[in-house]
Structure formats: structure tokens, C-alpha cells
Amino acid sequence: MIRKIAFDKPNADLTCSKYDEPSFLQAHPSILTLTTPTIEEIARVIWQRQHDALASDAISHDVKWRDESIPSRFWDEFLLDAHAVLLLLYKKNIEYQNTRI
């Protein structure tokens, strides 16, 4: 699914070619066009950012995404955060569509 999202900073330099990372992003002045990621994809990126910030000697440094030795409620928190991100994107898309009418 492709969505266009208006940004508060219309002059932000967000232009990416389709070959840039992340590959699903393409931007044009104040519009971001993307294939809507899944909740799982967003949750994993949130976890990865936090995991990458861990010290190499941290107890959970060697934990992998969705490690079954960790209770599922831990992973559910990342899914809830991801759901909030998608909800925000959806609301911003609706606001943008309403300003275009």
C-alpha cells in the first residue's frame, strides 16, 4: 500500500532514490511516499535501534529479535509501539487528504 504523508517541515531534504536505504522511501518536498510497513517490521526496527545502543557486555546484547527465551509480553510492548506509529501515520494521512479536498 502506498501512502503520502505531509511533514511539518516542508523544506526538509528527504529526497531518496529508490535504491537508497531504506528502499521503501521516496520523498518529494513535503510528501513522503512509502509502502506502509507492517507492525512487525516497525516493531523490529524500534527494538533494533534500542538493541544497537546496548553496551557489548550487556546481558541482553546477544538476544535476537523474538528470542523465545524472553516472555512474549516483552515483545508485545514493541508491537504496541509499532501500532502507535502506524496509527499516527494513518491520522497524518487523513489530515493530509482532508487538506487536499
The first five atom37 places (N, CA, C, CB, O) and aatype in JSON, in Angstrom:
{
  "aatype": [12, 9, 1, 11, 9, 0, 13, 3, 11, 14, 2, 0, 3, 10, 16, 4, 15, 11, 18, 3, 6, 14, 15, 13, 10, 5, 0, 8, 14, 15, 9, 10, 16, 10, 16, 16, 14, 16, 9, 6, 6, 9, 0, 1, 19, 9, 17, 5, 1, 5, 8, 3, 0, 10, 0, 15, 3, 0, 9, 15, 8, 3, 19, 11, 17, 1, 3, 6, 15, 9, 14, 15, 1, 13, 17, 3, 6, 13, 10, 10, 3, 0, 8, 0, 19, 10, 10, 10, 10, 18, 11, 11, 2, 9, 6, 18, 5, 2, 16, 1, 9],
  "atom_mask": [
    [1, 1, 1, 1, 1],
    [1, 1, 1, 1, 1],
    [1, 1, 1, 1, 1],
    [1, 1, 1, 1, 1],
    [1, 1, 1, 1, 1],
    [1, 1, 1, 1, 1],
    [1, 1, 1, 1, 1],
    [1, 1, 1, 1, 1],
    [1, 1, 1, 1, 1],
    [1, 1, 1, 1, 1],
    [1, 1, 1, 1, 1],
    [1, 1, 1, 1, 1],
    [1, 1, 1, 1, 1],
    [1, 1, 1, 1, 1],
    [1, 1, 1, 1, 1],
    [1, 1, 1, 1, 1],
    [1, 1, 1, 1, 1],
    [1, 1, 1, 1, 1],
    [1, 1, 1, 1, 1],
    [1, 1, 1, 1, 1],
    [1, 1, 1, 1, 1],
    [1, 1, 1, 1, 1],
    [1, 1, 1, 1, 1],
    [1, 1, 1, 1, 1],
    [1, 1, 1, 1, 1],
    [1, 1, 1, 1, 1],
    [1, 1, 1, 1, 1],
    [1, 1, 1, 1, 1],
    [1, 1, 1, 1, 1],
    [1, 1, 1, 1, 1],
    [1, 1, 1, 1, 1],
    [1, 1, 1, 1, 1],
    [1, 1, 1, 1, 1],
    [1, 1, 1, 1, 1],
    [1, 1, 1, 1, 1],
    [1, 1, 1, 1, 1],
    [1, 1, 1, 1, 1],
    [1, 1, 1, 1, 1],
    [1, 1, 1, 1, 1],
    [1, 1, 1, 1, 1],
    [1, 1, 1, 1, 1],
    [1, 1, 1, 1, 1],
    [1, 1, 1, 1, 1],
    [1, 1, 1, 1, 1],
    [1, 1, 1, 1, 1],
    [1, 1, 1, 1, 1],
    [1, 1, 1, 1, 1],
    [1, 1, 1, 1, 1],
    [1, 1, 1, 1, 1],
    [1, 1, 1, 1, 1],
    [1, 1, 1, 1, 1],
    [1, 1, 1, 1, 1],
    [1, 1, 1, 1, 1],
    [1, 1, 1, 1, 1],
    [1, 1, 1, 1, 1],
    [1, 1, 1, 1, 1],
    [1, 1, 1, 1, 1],
    [1, 1, 1, 1, 1],
    [1, 1, 1, 1, 1],
    [1, 1, 1, 1, 1],
    [1, 1, 1, 1, 1],
    [1, 1, 1, 1, 1],
    [1, 1, 1, 1, 1],
    [1, 1, 1, 1, 1],
    [1, 1, 1, 1, 1],
    [1, 1, 1, 1, 1],
    [1, 1, 1, 1, 1],
    [1, 1, 1, 1, 1],
    [1, 1, 1, 1, 1],
    [1, 1, 1, 1, 1],
    [1, 1, 1, 1, 1],
    [1, 1, 1, 1, 1],
    [1, 1, 1, 1, 1],
    [1, 1, 1, 1, 1],
    [1, 1, 1, 1, 1],
    [1, 1, 1, 1, 1],
    [1, 1, 1, 1, 1],
    [1, 1, 1, 1, 1],
    [1, 1, 1, 1, 1],
    [1, 1, 1, 1, 1],
    [1, 1, 1, 1, 1],
    [1, 1, 1, 1, 1],
    [1, 1, 1, 1, 1],
    [1, 1, 1, 1, 1],
    [1, 1, 1, 1, 1],
    [1, 1, 1, 1, 1],
    [1, 1, 1, 1, 1],
    [1, 1, 1, 1, 1],
    [1, 1, 1, 1, 1],
    [1, 1, 1, 1, 1],
    [1, 1, 1, 1, 1],
    [1, 1, 1, 1, 1],
    [1, 1, 1, 1, 1],
    [1, 1, 1, 1, 1],
    [1, 1, 1, 1, 1],
    [1, 1, 1, 1, 1],
    [1, 1, 1, 1, 1],
    [1, 1, 1, 1, 1],
    [1, 1, 1, 1, 1],
    [1, 1, 1, 1, 1],
    [1, 1, 1, 1, 1]
  ],
  "atom_positions": [
    [[0.84, -1.16, 0.0], [0.0, 0.0, 0.0], [0.89, 1.24, 0.0], [-0.96, -0.01, 1.21], [1.85, 1.3, 0.78]],
    [[0.61, 2.21, -0.85], [1.38, 3.44, -0.92], [0.63, 4.54, -0.21], [1.67, 3.83, -2.4], [-0.57, 4.72, -0.43]],
    [[1.3, 5.27, 0.64], [0.71, 6.39, 1.37], [1.58, 7.62, 1.15], [0.58, 6.07, 2.88], [2.79, 7.51, 0.99]],
    [[0.95, 8.79, 1.13], [1.68, 10.05, 1.08], [1.41, 10.78, 2.38], [1.26, 10.91, -0.16], [0.26, 10.9, 2.8]],
    [[2.45, 11.25, 3.01], [2.34, 11.85, 4.32], [2.95, 13.25, 4.28], [3.02, 10.98, 5.4], [4.09, 13.42, 3.84]],
    [[2.2, 14.24, 4.74], [2.71, 15.61, 4.78], [3.56, 15.79, 6.03], [1.54, 16.64, 4.75], [3.22, 15.28, 7.1]],
    [[4.66, 16.52, 5.89], [5.53, 16.79, 7.02], [5.35, 18.21, 7.5], [6.99, 16.53, 6.64], [4.97, 19.09, 6.73]],
    [[5.63, 18.44, 8.78], [5.55, 19.79, 9.34], [6.62, 20.69, 8.76], [5.67, 19.74, 10.85], [6.46, 21.91, 8.74]],
    [[7.71, 20.11, 8.29], [8.82, 20.87, 7.73], [8.85, 20.65, 6.23], [10.18, 20.46, 8.39], [9.53, 19.74, 5.75]],
    [[8.12, 21.48, 5.46], [8.01, 21.22, 4.03], [9.31, 21.33, 3.27], [7.04, 22.15, 3.44], [9.41, 20.79, 2.16]],
    [[10.31, 22.0, 3.81], [11.57, 22.17, 3.1], [12.64, 21.17, 3.53], [12.08, 23.56, 3.3], [13.8, 21.29, 3.16]],
    [[12.24, 20.18, 4.32], [13.19, 19.17, 4.78], [13.76, 18.42, 3.57], [12.53, 18.19, 5.78], [13.02, 18.06, 2.65]],
    [[15.06, 18.18, 3.59], [15.7, 17.47, 2.49], [15.57, 15.97, 2.72], [17.2, 17.87, 2.35], [16.4, 15.37, 3.41]],
    [[14.52, 15.37, 2.16], [14.23, 13.96, 2.38], [14.29, 13.15, 1.1], [12.87, 13.81, 3.01], [13.87, 11.99, 1.08]],
    [[14.79, 13.74, 0.04], [14.77, 13.06, -1.24], [15.66, 11.82, -1.21], [15.22, 14.01, -2.35], [16.83, 11.89, -0.83]],
    [[15.1, 10.69, -1.63], [15.81, 9.42, -1.7], [15.52, 8.78, -3.05], [15.4, 8.47, -0.53], [14.4, 8.86, -3.55]],
    [[16.51, 8.17, -3.63], [16.23, 7.4, -4.83], [15.67, 6.05, -4.39], [17.52, 7.22, -5.72], [15.77, 5.68, -3.22]],
    [[15.09, 5.33, -5.34], [14.52, 4.03, -4.97], [15.6, 3.03, -4.6], [13.68, 3.48, -6.1], [15.29, 1.94, -4.12]],
    [[16.85, 3.38, -4.81], [17.95, 2.48, -4.47], [18.57, 2.8, -3.12], [19.02, 2.54, -5.54], [19.42, 2.06, -2.63]],
    [[18.15, 3.92, -2.5], [18.69, 4.31, -1.21], [18.07, 3.47, -0.1], [18.46, 5.8, -0.95], [17.0, 2.88, -0.28]],
    [[18.74, 3.42, 1.05], [18.18, 2.77, 2.23], [17.44, 3.81, 3.02], [19.28, 2.09, 3.08], [17.94, 4.93, 3.12]],
    [[16.3, 3.55, 3.6], [15.52, 2.35, 3.36], [14.84, 2.42, 2.0], [14.49, 2.15, 4.46], [14.37, 3.48, 1.59]],
    [[14.79, 1.3, 1.33], [14.35, 1.27, -0.06], [12.88, 1.6, -0.25], [14.62, -0.07, -0.62], [12.48, 1.95, -1.36]],
    [[12.06, 1.5, 0.8], [10.64, 1.78, 0.61], [10.32, 3.28, 0.63], [9.85, 1.08, 1.68], [9.18, 3.67, 0.4]],
    [[11.33, 4.12, 0.91], [11.07, 5.56, 0.99], [11.36, 6.26, -0.32], [11.9, 6.19, 2.08], [12.36, 5.98, -0.99]],
    [[10.5, 7.17, -0.68], [10.74, 8.1, -1.77], [10.1, 9.4, -1.31], [10.14, 7.58, -3.17], [8.95, 9.4, -0.86]],
    [[10.83, 10.5, -1.41], [10.27, 11.76, -0.93], [10.31, 12.83, -1.99], [11.02, 12.23, 0.3], [11.16, 12.81, -2.89]],
    [[9.39, 13.74, -1.88], [9.32, 14.89, -2.77], [8.86, 16.05, -1.91], [8.34, 14.64, -4.0], [7.88, 15.89, -1.18]],
    [[9.52, 17.21, -1.95], [9.42, 18.3, -0.99], [8.75, 18.0, 0.35], [8.71, 19.39, -1.62], [9.44, 17.66, 1.31]],
    [[7.43, 18.1, 0.44], [6.78, 17.89, 1.74], [6.0, 16.59, 1.8], [5.86, 19.05, 2.05], [5.24, 16.37, 2.74]],
    [[6.18, 15.73, 0.81], [5.42, 14.49, 0.75], [6.37, 13.3, 0.84], [4.59, 14.42, -0.55], [7.37, 13.23, 0.14]],
    [[6.05, 12.39, 1.71], [6.79, 11.14, 1.83], [5.9, 10.04, 1.27], [7.22, 10.84, 3.32], [4.78, 9.83, 1.75]],
    [[6.38, 9.34, 0.28], [5.63, 8.23, -0.3], [6.31, 6.94, 0.14], [5.55, 8.32, -1.87], [7.52, 6.77, -0.02]],
    [[5.51, 6.04, 0.7], [6.1, 4.79, 1.16], [5.11, 3.65, 1.06], [6.6, 4.93, 2.58], [3.9, 3.85, 1.04]],
    [[5.65, 2.48, 1.01], [4.84, 1.28, 1.16], [4.7, 1.09, 2.65], [5.48, 0.02, 0.44], [5.69, 0.95, 3.36]],
    [[3.47, 1.07, 3.13], [3.24, 1.01, 4.56], [3.85, -0.27, 5.13], [1.74, 1.08, 4.88], [3.48, -1.37, 4.73]],
    [[4.78, -0.12, 6.06], [5.38, -1.31, 6.67], [4.39, -1.99, 7.6], [6.67, -0.94, 7.45], [3.41, -1.38, 8.03]],
    [[4.64, -3.24, 7.9], [3.78, -3.98, 8.83], [4.14, -3.58, 10.26], [3.92, -5.52, 8.63], [5.19, -3.0, 10.52]],
    [[3.24, -3.9, 11.17], [3.5, -3.65, 12.59], [4.76, -4.41, 13.02], [2.28, -4.07, 13.46], [5.57, -3.89, 13.78]],
    [[4.91, -5.62, 12.54], [6.09, -6.44, 12.88], [7.37, -5.76, 12.41], [5.97, -7.85, 12.25], [8.36, -5.74, 13.14]],
    [[7.37, -5.21, 11.2], [8.57, -4.53, 10.66], [8.92, -3.31, 11.51], [8.34, -4.11, 9.2], [10.09, -3.08, 11.83]],
    [[7.92, -2.53, 11.86], [8.17, -1.34, 12.67], [8.66, -1.74, 14.05], [6.89, -0.47, 12.79], [9.61, -1.15, 14.57]],
    [[8.02, -2.74, 14.65], [8.42, -3.2, 15.98], [9.88, -3.65, 15.98], [7.51, -4.34, 16.46], [10.63, -3.35, 16.91]],
    [[10.26, -4.37, 14.95], [11.64, -4.87, 14.88], [12.63, -3.72, 14.75], [11.8, -5.85, 13.7], [13.71, -3.76, 15.35]],
    [[12.29, -2.7, 13.99], [13.19, -1.55, 13.83], [13.32, -0.79, 15.15], [12.66, -0.6, 12.73], [14.42, -0.36, 15.51]],
    [[12.22, -0.64, 15.88], [12.28, 0.01, 17.2], [13.18, -0.79, 18.13], [10.85, 0.15, 17.82], [14.05, -0.24, 18.8]],
    [[12.97, -2.11, 18.16], [13.8, -2.98, 19.0], [15.27, -2.89, 18.58], [13.31, -4.44, 18.93], [16.16, -2.78, 19.42]],
    [[15.52, -2.95, 17.28], [16.89, -2.94, 16.77], [17.63, -1.67, 17.17], [16.89, -3.09, 15.26], [18.8, -1.72, 17.54]],
    [[16.95, -0.53, 17.08], [17.58, 0.73, 17.47], [17.97, 0.69, 18.94], [16.63, 1.93, 17.2], [19.07, 1.1, 19.31]],
    [[17.08, 0.2, 19.79], [17.38, 0.11, 21.21], [18.47, -0.94, 21.47], [16.11, -0.23, 22.02], [19.35, -0.73, 22.3]],
    [[18.4, -2.05, 20.77], [19.38, -3.12, 20.94], [20.77, -2.65, 20.52], [18.97, -4.36, 20.13], [21.76, -2.95, 21.19]],
    [[20.86, -1.91, 19.42], [22.15, -1.41, 18.93], [22.8, -0.43, 19.91], [21.96, -0.73, 17.59], [24.01, -0.23, 19.87]],
    [[21.99, 0.17, 20.78], [22.53, 1.12, 21.75], [23.1, 0.43, 22.99], [21.45, 2.09, 22.16], [23.73, 1.07, 23.83]],
    [[22.88, -0.89, 23.11], [23.38, -1.62, 24.27], [24.91, -1.74, 24.23], [22.75, -3.02, 24.32], [25.52, -1.84, 23.16]],
    [[25.49, -1.73, 25.4], [26.93, -1.99, 25.51], [27.18, -3.44, 25.14], [27.46, -1.67, 26.94], [26.33, -4.3, 25.36]],
    [[28.34, -3.72, 24.59], [28.64, -5.09, 24.15], [28.66, -6.09, 25.29], [29.98, -5.11, 23.44], [28.52, -7.29, 25.06]],
    [[28.84, -5.62, 26.52], [28.84, -6.54, 27.66], [27.49, -6.6, 28.38], [29.93, -6.13, 28.64], [27.38, -7.2, 29.45]],
    [[26.47, -5.99, 27.8], [25.13, -6.03, 28.41], [24.58, -7.45, 28.36], [24.16, -5.05, 27.68], [24.86, -8.2, 27.42]],
    [[23.81, -7.81, 29.37], [23.26, -9.16, 29.46], [22.46, -9.53, 28.22], [22.38, -9.29, 30.7], [22.53, -10.66, 27.74]],
    [[21.69, -8.58, 27.7], [20.82, -8.9, 26.56], [21.43, -8.55, 25.21], [19.51, -8.16, 26.71], [20.73, -8.51, 24.2]],
    [[22.73, -8.3, 25.19], [23.38, -7.93, 23.92], [23.27, -9.01, 22.86], [24.85, -7.62, 24.16], [23.13, -8.7, 21.67]],
    [[23.31, -10.27, 23.25], [23.28, -11.37, 22.28], [21.87, -11.87, 21.96], [24.11, -12.51, 22.79], [21.71, -12.85, 21.23]],
    [[20.87, -11.21, 22.5], [19.48, -11.6, 22.24], [19.12, -11.24, 20.81], [18.5, -10.91, 23.24], [19.48, -10.17, 20.31]],
    [[18.41, -12.14, 20.15], [17.93, -11.92, 18.78], [16.46, -11.52, 18.83], [18.12, -13.2, 17.91], [15.77, -11.78, 19.81]],
    [[16.0, -10.88, 17.75], [14.6, -10.48, 17.66], [13.69, -11.7, 17.87], [14.32, -9.82, 16.27], [13.87, -12.75, 17.25]],
    [[12.73, -11.54, 18.74], [11.72, -12.55, 19.07], [12.31, -13.8, 19.72], [10.98, -12.95, 17.83], [11.76, -14.9, 19.59]],
    [[13.42, -13.63, 20.42], [14.04, -14.74, 21.15], [13.0, -15.37, 22.06], [15.28, -14.24, 21.97], [12.39, -14.69, 22.89]],
    [[12.8, -16.66, 21.92], [11.76, -17.36, 22.67], [12.08, -17.53, 24.15], [11.51, -18.7, 22.06], [11.22, -17.92, 24.93]],
    [[13.31, -17.24, 24.54], [13.65, -17.34, 25.96], [13.14, -16.12, 26.74], [15.17, -17.47, 26.13], [13.19, -16.11, 27.97]],
    [[12.66, -15.12, 26.03], [12.12, -13.91, 26.65], [10.6, -13.98, 26.57], [12.67, -12.6, 25.96], [10.06, -14.33, 25.52]],
    [[9.9, -13.64, 27.65], [8.43, -13.71, 27.64], [7.82, -12.87, 26.51], [7.87, -13.24, 28.98], [8.31, -11.79, 26.18]],
    [[6.76, -13.4, 25.93], [6.13, -12.73, 24.79], [5.62, -11.34, 25.14], [4.98, -13.56, 24.26], [5.53, -10.49, 24.25]],
    [[5.28, -11.08, 26.38], [4.78, -9.74, 26.75], [5.86, -8.67, 26.52], [4.31, -9.72, 28.23], [5.54, -7.51, 26.27]],
    [[7.13, -9.06, 26.61], [8.22, -8.13, 26.31], [8.14, -7.7, 24.85], [9.61, -8.78, 26.6], [8.22, -6.51, 24.54]],
    [[7.98, -8.66, 23.95], [7.9, -8.37, 22.52], [6.61, -7.63, 22.19], [7.99, -9.65, 21.7], [6.58, -6.81, 21.28]],
    [[5.54, -7.94, 22.93], [4.25, -7.28, 22.7], [4.36, -5.77, 22.9], [3.19, -7.85, 23.64], [3.65, -5.01, 22.24]],
    [[5.23, -5.33, 23.79], [5.4, -3.88, 24.0], [5.93, -3.2, 22.74], [6.36, -3.62, 25.18], [5.53, -2.08, 22.42]],
    [[6.83, -3.87, 22.02], [7.33, -3.31, 20.77], [6.23, -3.27, 19.72], [8.53, -4.13, 20.25], [6.15, -2.33, 18.92]],
    [[5.38, -4.29, 19.71], [4.25, -4.31, 18.78], [3.26, -3.19, 19.08], [3.54, -5.67, 18.83], [2.7, -2.59, 18.17]],
    [[3.05, -2.91, 20.37], [2.17, -1.8, 20.74], [2.75, -0.46, 20.3], [1.93, -1.78, 22.26], [2.03, 0.41, 19.81]],
    [[4.06, -0.29, 20.46], [4.71, 0.93, 19.97], [4.57, 1.05, 18.46], [6.2, 0.94, 20.36], [4.31, 2.14, 17.94]],
    [[4.75, -0.05, 17.76], [4.63, -0.05, 16.31], [3.2, 0.29, 15.88], [5.04, -1.41, 15.73], [2.99, 1.03, 14.92]],
    [[2.24, -0.25, 16.61], [0.84, 0.07, 16.31], [0.6, 1.57, 16.47], [-0.11, -0.74, 17.23], [-0.12, 2.17, 15.66]],
    [[1.18, 2.17, 17.49], [1.04, 3.62, 17.71], [1.65, 4.4, 16.55], [1.71, 4.04, 19.04], [1.09, 5.41, 16.13]],
    [[2.78, 3.95, 16.03], [3.41, 4.6, 14.88], [2.5, 4.53, 13.67], [4.78, 3.95, 14.56], [2.29, 5.53, 12.99]],
    [[1.95, 3.35, 13.39], [1.05, 3.21, 12.24], [-0.21, 4.05, 12.41], [0.68, 1.75, 12.04], [-0.7, 4.62, 11.44]],
    [[-0.73, 4.13, 13.61], [-1.9, 4.96, 13.88], [-1.59, 6.42, 13.61], [-2.38, 4.77, 15.33], [-2.4, 7.13, 13.01]],
    [[-0.42, 6.88, 14.04], [-0.02, 8.26, 13.77], [0.1, 8.51, 12.27], [1.32, 8.57, 14.46], [-0.38, 9.53, 11.77]],
    [[0.73, 7.59, 11.55], [0.85, 7.73, 10.1], [-0.51, 7.78, 9.42], [1.68, 6.59, 9.52], [-0.74, 8.57, 8.51]],
    [[-1.42, 6.94, 9.88], [-2.77, 6.91, 9.33], [-3.47, 8.25, 9.57], [-3.58, 5.76, 9.94], [-4.08, 8.81, 8.66]],
    [[-3.38, 8.76, 10.82], [-4.03, 10.04, 11.14], [-3.44, 11.17, 10.31], [-3.88, 10.35, 12.63], [-4.18, 12.02, 9.81]],
    [[-2.13, 11.2, 10.17], [-1.49, 12.25, 9.38], [-1.89, 12.15, 7.91], [0.04, 12.16, 9.51], [-2.05, 13.17, 7.24]],
    [[-2.07, 10.94, 7.42], [-2.52, 10.75, 6.05], [-3.93, 11.29, 5.87], [-2.46, 9.27, 5.66], [-4.22, 11.96, 4.87]],
    [[-4.81, 11.02, 6.82], [-6.19, 11.52, 6.77], [-6.18, 13.04, 6.81], [-7.03, 10.96, 7.94], [-6.89, 13.69, 6.04]],
    [[-5.37, 13.62, 7.7], [-5.28, 15.09, 7.77], [-4.8, 15.66, 6.44], [-4.31, 15.52, 8.91], [-5.35, 16.65, 5.96]],
    [[-3.81, 15.04, 5.85], [-3.29, 15.49, 4.56], [-4.38, 15.39, 3.49], [-2.05, 14.67, 4.14], [-4.58, 16.32, 2.71]],
    [[-5.07, 14.27, 3.44], [-6.13, 14.09, 2.44], [-7.23, 15.13, 2.62], [-6.73, 12.68, 2.53], [-7.77, 15.64, 1.63]],
    [[-7.56, 15.46, 3.87], [-8.61, 16.46, 4.13], [-8.19, 17.86, 3.72], [-8.98, 16.45, 5.59], [-9.05, 18.68, 3.39]],
    [[-6.9, 18.16, 3.73], [-6.44, 19.49, 3.3], [-6.37, 19.59, 1.79], [-5.06, 19.8, 3.89], [-6.29, 20.69, 1.24]],
    [[-6.41, 18.47, 1.1], [-6.32, 18.43, -0.36], [-7.7, 18.55, -1.01], [-5.64, 17.14, -0.83], [-7.79, 18.72, -2.23]],
    [[-8.77, 18.46, -0.23], [-10.13, 18.47, -0.78], [-10.55, 19.88, -1.15], [-11.13, 17.87, 0.21], [-11.66, 20.09, -1.63]]
  ]
}
